[in-house]
Amino acid sequence: MACCGQTSEEQRTQISDAENMAVVFAALSNPVRINILRHIAQHRHCGCKDITEVLPLAQSTVSQHLKILIEAGIVAVETVPPRSRYQVNEHLLKDMAFTTSTFLDSCCEGKCC
């Protein structure tokens, strides 16, 4: 039986949204990754070396953080030999902003579930 009159499709959508939110929030749960994301957003198509020049981190550390951001879909990578260029997945972040806003609004409306 559906909670509060929700259809099973609405419940599946909420579960999917929750899973997607968890993946993105887990990737963003580290302040270093947030700083890397900010740098990439401000400097389109930058490379790992560009990031290490402004953050006090070893290139291997930056690479590990980039891997997590890429796996979560937050950052996209384009390989243009001899280097890789990174850019923010704006579509994903806009979807996440909408999904998060909708989620928070539903929590504040005092509705059940």
C-alpha positions in Angstrom: 0.0 0.0 0.0 1.3 3.4 -0.9 2.0 5.9 1.8 -0.1 9.2 1.8 -1.7 8.2 -1.6 1.6 7.9 -3.4 1.7 5.7 -6.4 4.3 3.0 -6.7 5.9 4.9 -9.5 6.3 8.0 -7.3 7.8 5.8 -4.6 10.3 4.3 -7.1 11.2 7.9 -8.2 11.8 8.9 -4.7 14.0 5.9 -4.0 16.0 6.6 -7.2 16.4 10.3 -6.3 17.5 9.3 -2.8 20.2 6.9 -4.2 21.4 9.6 -6.6 21.5 12.2 -3.9 23.5 9.9 -1.6 26.1 9.2 -4.3 26.6 12.9 -5.0 26.6 13.9 -1.4 29.1 11.2 -0.5 31.5 12.5 -3.2 31.0 16.1 -1.9 31.5 15.1 1.8 35.2 16.0 1.6 36.1 19.7 1.7 39.1 19.0 -0.6 36.7 17.7 -3.3 34.5 20.8 -2.9 37.5 23.0 -3.4 38.6 21.0 -6.4 35.0 21.3 -7.8 35.1 25.1 -7.2 38.4 25.4 -9.1 37.1 23.3 -12.0 33.9 25.4 -12.2 35.9 28.6 -12.3 38.6 27.4 -14.7 36.9 25.3 -17.4 38.9 22.5 -18.9 41.7 22.7 -16.4 44.0 19.8 -15.8 45.2 18.0 -12.7 48.5 20.0 -12.8 46.4 23.2 -12.8 44.7 22.1 -9.6 47.9 21.1 -7.9 49.3 24.5 -8.6 46.6 26.2 -6.5 45.9 23.6 -3.8 48.5 22.4 -1.4 48.1 18.8 -2.5 50.2 16.2 -4.3 49.2 15.3 -7.8 48.4 11.7 -6.7 46.0 13.1 -4.0 44.3 15.4 -6.5 44.0 12.4 -8.9 42.3 10.3 -6.2 39.8 13.0 -5.5 39.1 13.6 -9.1 38.4 9.9 -9.6 35.7 10.0 -6.9 34.1 13.1 -8.5 34.2 11.5 -11.9 32.7 8.2 -10.6 29.8 10.2 -9.0 29.2 12.0 -12.3 30.0 15.4 -10.9 33.0 16.0 -13.1 33.6 14.9 -16.6 37.0 14.2 -18.1 38.1 14.7 -21.7 41.4 13.3 -22.7 43.3 15.5 -25.2 46.8 14.1 -25.4 49.0 14.7 -23.7 46.7 15.6 -20.8 43.2 15.2 -19.4 40.9 18.2 -19.0 38.1 18.3 -16.4 34.8 20.1 -16.4 31.8 20.3 -14.1 28.7 18.3 -15.1 26.4 21.3 -14.9 23.3 19.2 -15.9 23.8 16.8 -12.9 24.4 19.7 -10.4 21.3 21.5 -11.6 19.2 18.3 -11.3 20.7 17.8 -7.8 19.8 21.4 -6.8 16.2 20.8 -7.9 15.9 17.4 -6.3 17.5 18.6 -3.1 15.2 21.7 -3.0 12.1 19.5 -3.6 13.2 17.1 -0.9 13.8 19.8 1.7 10.6 21.6 0.8 8.6 18.3 1.4 10.3 17.8 4.7 9.3 21.3 5.8 5.7 21.1 4.7 4.8 18.7 7.6 3.5 16.0 5.2 3.6 12.4 6.3 6.4 10.2 5.0 
